[in-house]
Amino acid sequence: MTTRVSTSSLWPVIRYDNAAAAIEWITTVAGFEAGLVIADAAGNVEHAELWYGDGVVVVMSRAEFRPDKPVLTSGPGMIEVTVPDVRAHHAHAVSLGAEVVQPVLDGVAGLSFVLRDAEGNLWVFGTYRPGSFVAPEAA
């Protein structure tokens, strides 16, 4: 594990019923690197930082760790990740049996594809990088 500090002011947090399994999926299928992972003896994850390039997503179990800090509910989310080779990333995920919601498509924001994890979150992998989109001219 490498110690890292994000320079971003924004990062997504995703809560899972089975955070340990989610971390395994996110690192194995999605290609993230596990950073800090804090779990209790029962395997509930209080805080995990998963890195992709200079981006980070925080993963937590939907479990109550301290009476003074109640669990906040959350539903499925959508996370977008910029990858250097969309087709290779897609082929890797497919080879591991990932659920593909949308195959590789070339749209106005570049190449992308969508996976669904075991708890319903959507993971979009593509060439788009926030701030780089130029809207097409109106007809």
PyMOL commands that place a pseudoatom at each C-alpha (Angstrom):
pseudoatom trace, name=CA, resn=MET, resi=1, chain=A, elem=C, hetatm=0, pos=[0.000, 0.000, 0.000]
pseudoatom trace, name=CA, resn=THR, resi=2, chain=A, elem=C, hetatm=0, pos=[1.305, 3.408, -0.988]
pseudoatom trace, name=CA, resn=THR, resi=3, chain=A, elem=C, hetatm=0, pos=[0.443, 6.471, 1.063]
pseudoatom trace, name=CA, resn=ARG, resi=4, chain=A, elem=C, hetatm=0, pos=[-1.206, 9.057, -1.168]
pseudoatom trace, name=CA, resn=VAL, resi=5, chain=A, elem=C, hetatm=0, pos=[-2.909, 12.393, -0.645]
pseudoatom trace, name=CA, resn=SER, resi=6, chain=A, elem=C, hetatm=0, pos=[-5.546, 13.615, -3.075]
pseudoatom trace, name=CA, resn=THR, resi=7, chain=A, elem=C, hetatm=0, pos=[-5.170, 17.088, -4.551]
pseudoatom trace, name=CA, resn=SER, resi=8, chain=A, elem=C, hetatm=0, pos=[-8.852, 17.113, -5.526]
pseudoatom trace, name=CA, resn=SER, resi=9, chain=A, elem=C, hetatm=0, pos=[-11.594, 18.863, -3.586]
pseudoatom trace, name=CA, resn=LEU, resi=10, chain=A, elem=C, hetatm=0, pos=[-14.138, 16.265, -4.718]
pseudoatom trace, name=CA, resn=TRP, resi=11, chain=A, elem=C, hetatm=0, pos=[-14.365, 12.477, -4.447]
pseudoatom trace, name=CA, resn=PRO, resi=12, chain=A, elem=C, hetatm=0, pos=[-17.275, 10.041, -4.575]
pseudoatom trace, name=CA, resn=VAL, resi=13, chain=A, elem=C, hetatm=0, pos=[-18.203, 7.881, -1.596]
pseudoatom trace, name=CA, resn=ILE, resi=14, chain=A, elem=C, hetatm=0, pos=[-20.042, 4.600, -2.193]
pseudoatom trace, name=CA, resn=ARG, resi=15, chain=A, elem=C, hetatm=0, pos=[-21.582, 2.475, 0.572]
pseudoatom trace, name=CA, resn=TYR, resi=16, chain=A, elem=C, hetatm=0, pos=[-21.968, -1.267, 0.063]
pseudoatom trace, name=CA, resn=ASP, resi=17, chain=A, elem=C, hetatm=0, pos=[-23.658, -4.093, 1.954]
pseudoatom trace, name=CA, resn=ASN, resi=18, chain=A, elem=C, hetatm=0, pos=[-20.540, -6.134, 1.143]
pseudoatom trace, name=CA, resn=ALA, resi=19, chain=A, elem=C, hetatm=0, pos=[-17.751, -3.562, 0.886]
pseudoatom trace, name=CA, resn=ALA, resi=20, chain=A, elem=C, hetatm=0, pos=[-14.993, -6.193, 0.936]
pseudoatom trace, name=CA, resn=ALA, resi=21, chain=A, elem=C, hetatm=0, pos=[-16.454, -7.833, -2.189]
pseudoatom trace, name=CA, resn=ALA, resi=22, chain=A, elem=C, hetatm=0, pos=[-16.894, -4.407, -3.792]
pseudoatom trace, name=CA, resn=ILE, resi=23, chain=A, elem=C, hetatm=0, pos=[-13.243, -3.553, -3.142]
pseudoatom trace, name=CA, resn=GLU, resi=24, chain=A, elem=C, hetatm=0, pos=[-12.221, -6.847, -4.755]
pseudoatom trace, name=CA, resn=TRP, resi=25, chain=A, elem=C, hetatm=0, pos=[-14.386, -6.061, -7.827]
pseudoatom trace, name=CA, resn=ILE, resi=26, chain=A, elem=C, hetatm=0, pos=[-13.211, -2.437, -8.093]
pseudoatom trace, name=CA, resn=THR, resi=27, chain=A, elem=C, hetatm=0, pos=[-9.538, -3.423, -7.889]
pseudoatom trace, name=CA, resn=THR, resi=28, chain=A, elem=C, hetatm=0, pos=[-9.704, -6.594, -9.997]
pseudoatom trace, name=CA, resn=VAL, resi=29, chain=A, elem=C, hetatm=0, pos=[-12.288, -5.759, -12.653]
pseudoatom trace, name=CA, resn=ALA, resi=30, chain=A, elem=C, hetatm=0, pos=[-12.137, -1.962, -12.748]
pseudoatom trace, name=CA, resn=GLY, resi=31, chain=A, elem=C, hetatm=0, pos=[-8.362, -1.742, -12.314]
pseudoatom trace, name=CA, resn=PHE, resi=32, chain=A, elem=C, hetatm=0, pos=[-8.199, 0.502, -9.239]
pseudoatom trace, name=CA, resn=GLU, resi=33, chain=A, elem=C, hetatm=0, pos=[-5.423, 0.289, -6.641]
pseudoatom trace, name=CA, resn=ALA, resi=34, chain=A, elem=C, hetatm=0, pos=[-6.396, -0.178, -2.985]
pseudoatom trace, name=CA, resn=GLY, resi=35, chain=A, elem=C, hetatm=0, pos=[-4.879, 2.458, -0.751]
pseudoatom trace, name=CA, resn=LEU, resi=36, chain=A, elem=C, hetatm=0, pos=[-5.927, 2.837, 2.863]
pseudoatom trace, name=CA, resn=VAL, resi=37, chain=A, elem=C, hetatm=0, pos=[-8.456, 0.214, 4.031]
pseudoatom trace, name=CA, resn=ILE, resi=38, chain=A, elem=C, hetatm=0, pos=[-9.820, 0.355, 7.593]
pseudoatom trace, name=CA, resn=ALA, resi=39, chain=A, elem=C, hetatm=0, pos=[-12.004, -2.611, 8.573]
pseudoatom trace, name=CA, resn=ASP, resi=40, chain=A, elem=C, hetatm=0, pos=[-13.260, -4.065, 11.854]
pseudoatom trace, name=CA, resn=ALA, resi=41, chain=A, elem=C, hetatm=0, pos=[-12.790, -7.674, 12.975]
pseudoatom trace, name=CA, resn=ALA, resi=42, chain=A, elem=C, hetatm=0, pos=[-16.069, -8.674, 11.272]
pseudoatom trace, name=CA, resn=GLY, resi=43, chain=A, elem=C, hetatm=0, pos=[-14.785, -7.377, 7.938]
pseudoatom trace, name=CA, resn=ASN, resi=44, chain=A, elem=C, hetatm=0, pos=[-16.975, -4.261, 7.816]
pseudoatom trace, name=CA, resn=VAL, resi=45, chain=A, elem=C, hetatm=0, pos=[-15.106, -1.515, 5.990]
pseudoatom trace, name=CA, resn=GLU, resi=46, chain=A, elem=C, hetatm=0, pos=[-15.278, 1.829, 7.767]
pseudoatom trace, name=CA, resn=HIS, resi=47, chain=A, elem=C, hetatm=0, pos=[-13.133, 3.613, 5.178]
pseudoatom trace, name=CA, resn=ALA, resi=48, chain=A, elem=C, hetatm=0, pos=[-11.270, 2.516, 2.046]
pseudoatom trace, name=CA, resn=GLU, resi=49, chain=A, elem=C, hetatm=0, pos=[-9.523, 4.688, -0.540]
pseudoatom trace, name=CA, resn=LEU, resi=50, chain=A, elem=C, hetatm=0, pos=[-9.340, 3.169, -4.019]
pseudoatom trace, name=CA, resn=TRP, resi=51, chain=A, elem=C, hetatm=0, pos=[-7.185, 4.988, -6.560]
pseudoatom trace, name=CA, resn=TYR, resi=52, chain=A, elem=C, hetatm=0, pos=[-7.189, 5.159, -10.334]
pseudoatom trace, name=CA, resn=GLY, resi=53, chain=A, elem=C, hetatm=0, pos=[-4.471, 7.469, -11.623]
pseudoatom trace, name=CA, resn=ASP, resi=54, chain=A, elem=C, hetatm=0, pos=[-4.908, 10.711, -9.687]
pseudoatom trace, name=CA, resn=GLY, resi=55, chain=A, elem=C, hetatm=0, pos=[-8.573, 9.980, -8.890]
pseudoatom trace, name=CA, resn=VAL, resi=56, chain=A, elem=C, hetatm=0, pos=[-9.914, 8.343, -5.754]
pseudoatom trace, name=CA, resn=VAL, resi=57, chain=A, elem=C, hetatm=0, pos=[-13.201, 6.791, -4.673]
pseudoatom trace, name=CA, resn=VAL, resi=58, chain=A, elem=C, hetatm=0, pos=[-14.007, 6.104, -1.014]
pseudoatom trace, name=CA, resn=VAL, resi=59, chain=A, elem=C, hetatm=0, pos=[-15.799, 2.834, -0.212]
pseudoatom trace, name=CA, resn=MET, resi=60, chain=A, elem=C, hetatm=0, pos=[-17.589, 2.044, 3.061]
pseudoatom trace, name=CA, resn=SER, resi=61, chain=A, elem=C, hetatm=0, pos=[-19.811, -0.692, 4.456]
pseudoatom trace, name=CA, resn=ARG, resi=62, chain=A, elem=C, hetatm=0, pos=[-23.452, 0.077, 5.228]
pseudoatom trace, name=CA, resn=ALA, resi=63, chain=A, elem=C, hetatm=0, pos=[-22.818, -0.716, 8.874]
pseudoatom trace, name=CA, resn=GLU, resi=64, chain=A, elem=C, hetatm=0, pos=[-22.917, 1.330, 12.045]
pseudoatom trace, name=CA, resn=PHE, resi=65, chain=A, elem=C, hetatm=0, pos=[-19.443, 1.663, 13.504]
pseudoatom trace, name=CA, resn=ARG, resi=66, chain=A, elem=C, hetatm=0, pos=[-20.069, 4.224, 16.233]
pseudoatom trace, name=CA, resn=PRO, resi=67, chain=A, elem=C, hetatm=0, pos=[-23.321, 5.203, 17.961]
pseudoatom trace, name=CA, resn=ASP, resi=68, chain=A, elem=C, hetatm=0, pos=[-22.400, 8.894, 17.572]
pseudoatom trace, name=CA, resn=LYS, resi=69, chain=A, elem=C, hetatm=0, pos=[-22.083, 8.549, 13.789]
pseudoatom trace, name=CA, resn=PRO, resi=70, chain=A, elem=C, hetatm=0, pos=[-25.273, 7.073, 12.305]
pseudoatom trace, name=CA, resn=VAL, resi=71, chain=A, elem=C, hetatm=0, pos=[-25.270, 5.317, 8.948]
pseudoatom trace, name=CA, resn=LEU, resi=72, chain=A, elem=C, hetatm=0, pos=[-26.315, 7.485, 6.045]
pseudoatom trace, name=CA, resn=THR, resi=73, chain=A, elem=C, hetatm=0, pos=[-28.339, 5.585, 3.509]
pseudoatom trace, name=CA, resn=SER, resi=74, chain=A, elem=C, hetatm=0, pos=[-27.414, 5.659, -0.132]
pseudoatom trace, name=CA, resn=GLY, resi=75, chain=A, elem=C, hetatm=0, pos=[-28.555, 4.056, -3.318]
pseudoatom trace, name=CA, resn=PRO, resi=76, chain=A, elem=C, hetatm=0, pos=[-26.840, 3.047, -6.498]
pseudoatom trace, name=CA, resn=GLY, resi=77, chain=A, elem=C, hetatm=0, pos=[-24.557, 5.686, -7.975]
pseudoatom trace, name=CA, resn=MET, resi=78, chain=A, elem=C, hetatm=0, pos=[-22.662, 6.257, -11.192]
pseudoatom trace, name=CA, resn=ILE, resi=79, chain=A, elem=C, hetatm=0, pos=[-18.908, 6.729, -11.281]
pseudoatom trace, name=CA, resn=GLU, resi=80, chain=A, elem=C, hetatm=0, pos=[-17.056, 7.849, -14.402]
pseudoatom trace, name=CA, resn=VAL, resi=81, chain=A, elem=C, hetatm=0, pos=[-13.401, 6.946, -14.905]
pseudoatom trace, name=CA, resn=THR, resi=82, chain=A, elem=C, hetatm=0, pos=[-11.057, 8.209, -17.626]
pseudoatom trace, name=CA, resn=VAL, resi=83, chain=A, elem=C, hetatm=0, pos=[-8.909, 5.341, -18.915]
pseudoatom trace, name=CA, resn=PRO, resi=84, chain=A, elem=C, hetatm=0, pos=[-6.044, 5.394, -21.448]
pseudoatom trace, name=CA, resn=ASP, resi=85, chain=A, elem=C, hetatm=0, pos=[-7.306, 2.443, -23.550]
pseudoatom trace, name=CA, resn=VAL, resi=86, chain=A, elem=C, hetatm=0, pos=[-11.084, 1.983, -23.469]
pseudoatom trace, name=CA, resn=ARG, resi=87, chain=A, elem=C, hetatm=0, pos=[-11.164, -1.152, -25.612]
pseudoatom trace, name=CA, resn=ALA, resi=88, chain=A, elem=C, hetatm=0, pos=[-8.444, -2.916, -23.582]
pseudoatom trace, name=CA, resn=HIS, resi=89, chain=A, elem=C, hetatm=0, pos=[-10.185, -1.959, -20.318]
pseudoatom trace, name=CA, resn=HIS, resi=90, chain=A, elem=C, hetatm=0, pos=[-13.456, -3.331, -21.697]
pseudoatom trace, name=CA, resn=ALA, resi=91, chain=A, elem=C, hetatm=0, pos=[-11.832, -6.575, -22.855]
pseudoatom trace, name=CA, resn=HIS, resi=92, chain=A, elem=C, hetatm=0, pos=[-10.263, -7.057, -19.399]
pseudoatom trace, name=CA, resn=ALA, resi=93, chain=A, elem=C, hetatm=0, pos=[-13.608, -6.540, -17.621]
pseudoatom trace, name=CA, resn=VAL, resi=94, chain=A, elem=C, hetatm=0, pos=[-15.434, -8.869, -20.020]
pseudoatom trace, name=CA, resn=SER, resi=95, chain=A, elem=C, hetatm=0, pos=[-12.758, -11.557, -19.559]
pseudoatom trace, name=CA, resn=LEU, resi=96, chain=A, elem=C, hetatm=0, pos=[-13.530, -11.478, -15.829]
pseudoatom trace, name=CA, resn=GLY, resi=97, chain=A, elem=C, hetatm=0, pos=[-17.280, -11.857, -16.375]
pseudoatom trace, name=CA, resn=ALA, resi=98, chain=A, elem=C, hetatm=0, pos=[-18.287, -8.266, -15.547]
pseudoatom trace, name=CA, resn=GLU, resi=99, chain=A, elem=C, hetatm=0, pos=[-21.872, -7.247, -16.317]
pseudoatom trace, name=CA, resn=VAL, resi=100, chain=A, elem=C, hetatm=0, pos=[-21.731, -4.936, -19.325]
pseudoatom trace, name=CA, resn=VAL, resi=101, chain=A, elem=C, hetatm=0, pos=[-24.674, -2.505, -19.384]
pseudoatom trace, name=CA, resn=GLN, resi=102, chain=A, elem=C, hetatm=0, pos=[-23.430, -0.650, -22.460]
pseudoatom trace, name=CA, resn=PRO, resi=103, chain=A, elem=C, hetatm=0, pos=[-20.767, -1.951, -24.841]
pseudoatom trace, name=CA, resn=VAL, resi=104, chain=A, elem=C, hetatm=0, pos=[-18.034, 0.320, -26.170]
pseudoatom trace, name=CA, resn=LEU, resi=105, chain=A, elem=C, hetatm=0, pos=[-19.660, 3.194, -28.050]
pseudoatom trace, name=CA, resn=ASP, resi=106, chain=A, elem=C, hetatm=0, pos=[-18.216, 6.274, -29.720]
pseudoatom trace, name=CA, resn=GLY, resi=107, chain=A, elem=C, hetatm=0, pos=[-20.353, 9.253, -28.678]
pseudoatom trace, name=CA, resn=VAL, resi=108, chain=A, elem=C, hetatm=0, pos=[-20.043, 13.027, -28.507]
pseudoatom trace, name=CA, resn=ALA, resi=109, chain=A, elem=C, hetatm=0, pos=[-17.804, 12.719, -25.441]
pseudoatom trace, name=CA, resn=GLY, resi=110, chain=A, elem=C, hetatm=0, pos=[-15.593, 9.995, -26.957]
pseudoatom trace, name=CA, resn=LEU, resi=111, chain=A, elem=C, hetatm=0, pos=[-15.367, 6.237, -26.447]
pseudoatom trace, name=CA, resn=SER, resi=112, chain=A, elem=C, hetatm=0, pos=[-17.017, 4.726, -23.373]
pseudoatom trace, name=CA, resn=PHE, resi=113, chain=A, elem=C, hetatm=0, pos=[-18.635, 1.604, -21.936]
pseudoatom trace, name=CA, resn=VAL, resi=114, chain=A, elem=C, hetatm=0, pos=[-20.650, 0.917, -18.779]
pseudoatom trace, name=CA, resn=LEU, resi=115, chain=A, elem=C, hetatm=0, pos=[-20.428, -1.877, -16.180]
pseudoatom trace, name=CA, resn=ARG, resi=116, chain=A, elem=C, hetatm=0, pos=[-22.751, -2.628, -13.255]
pseudoatom trace, name=CA, resn=ASP, resi=117, chain=A, elem=C, hetatm=0, pos=[-21.237, -3.885, -9.995]
pseudoatom trace, name=CA, resn=ALA, resi=118, chain=A, elem=C, hetatm=0, pos=[-22.901, -6.479, -7.745]
pseudoatom trace, name=CA, resn=GLU, resi=119, chain=A, elem=C, hetatm=0, pos=[-24.850, -3.826, -5.796]
pseudoatom trace, name=CA, resn=GLY, resi=120, chain=A, elem=C, hetatm=0, pos=[-26.198, -1.889, -8.777]
pseudoatom trace, name=CA, resn=ASN, resi=121, chain=A, elem=C, hetatm=0, pos=[-23.692, 0.961, -9.111]
pseudoatom trace, name=CA, resn=LEU, resi=122, chain=A, elem=C, hetatm=0, pos=[-22.820, 1.937, -12.669]
pseudoatom trace, name=CA, resn=TRP, resi=123, chain=A, elem=C, hetatm=0, pos=[-19.168, 2.387, -13.657]
pseudoatom trace, name=CA, resn=VAL, resi=124, chain=A, elem=C, hetatm=0, pos=[-18.527, 4.334, -16.880]
pseudoatom trace, name=CA, resn=PHE, resi=125, chain=A, elem=C, hetatm=0, pos=[-15.058, 3.941, -18.399]
pseudoatom trace, name=CA, resn=GLY, resi=126, chain=A, elem=C, hetatm=0, pos=[-14.105, 6.211, -21.264]
pseudoatom trace, name=CA, resn=THR, resi=127, chain=A, elem=C, hetatm=0, pos=[-11.926, 8.857, -22.825]
pseudoatom trace, name=CA, resn=TYR, resi=128, chain=A, elem=C, hetatm=0, pos=[-13.906, 11.815, -21.450]
pseudoatom trace, name=CA, resn=ARG, resi=129, chain=A, elem=C, hetatm=0, pos=[-12.157, 14.026, -18.889]
pseudoatom trace, name=CA, resn=PRO, resi=130, chain=A, elem=C, hetatm=0, pos=[-14.246, 16.674, -17.043]
pseudoatom trace, name=CA, resn=GLY, resi=131, chain=A, elem=C, hetatm=0, pos=[-13.681, 20.131, -18.480]
pseudoatom trace, name=CA, resn=SER, resi=132, chain=A, elem=C, hetatm=0, pos=[-12.658, 18.839, -21.908]
pseudoatom trace, name=CA, resn=PHE, resi=133, chain=A, elem=C, hetatm=0, pos=[-16.107, 18.531, -23.478]
pseudoatom trace, name=CA, resn=VAL, resi=134, chain=A, elem=C, hetatm=0, pos=[-17.001, 20.922, -26.290]
pseudoatom trace, name=CA, resn=ALA, resi=135, chain=A, elem=C, hetatm=0, pos=[-20.717, 20.987, -27.046]
pseudoatom trace, name=CA, resn=PRO, resi=136, chain=A, elem=C, hetatm=0, pos=[-21.589, 20.462, -30.702]
pseudoatom trace, name=CA, resn=GLU, resi=137, chain=A, elem=C, hetatm=0, pos=[-22.881, 23.470, -32.624]
pseudoatom trace, name=CA, resn=ALA, resi=138, chain=A, elem=C, hetatm=0, pos=[-26.663, 23.879, -32.593]
pseudoatom trace, name=CA, resn=ALA, resi=139, chain=A, elem=C, hetatm=0, pos=[-28.272, 23.015, -35.928]
for i in range(1, 139): cmd.bond("trace and resi %d" % i, "trace and resi %d" % (i + 1))
show_as sticks, trace
zoom trace
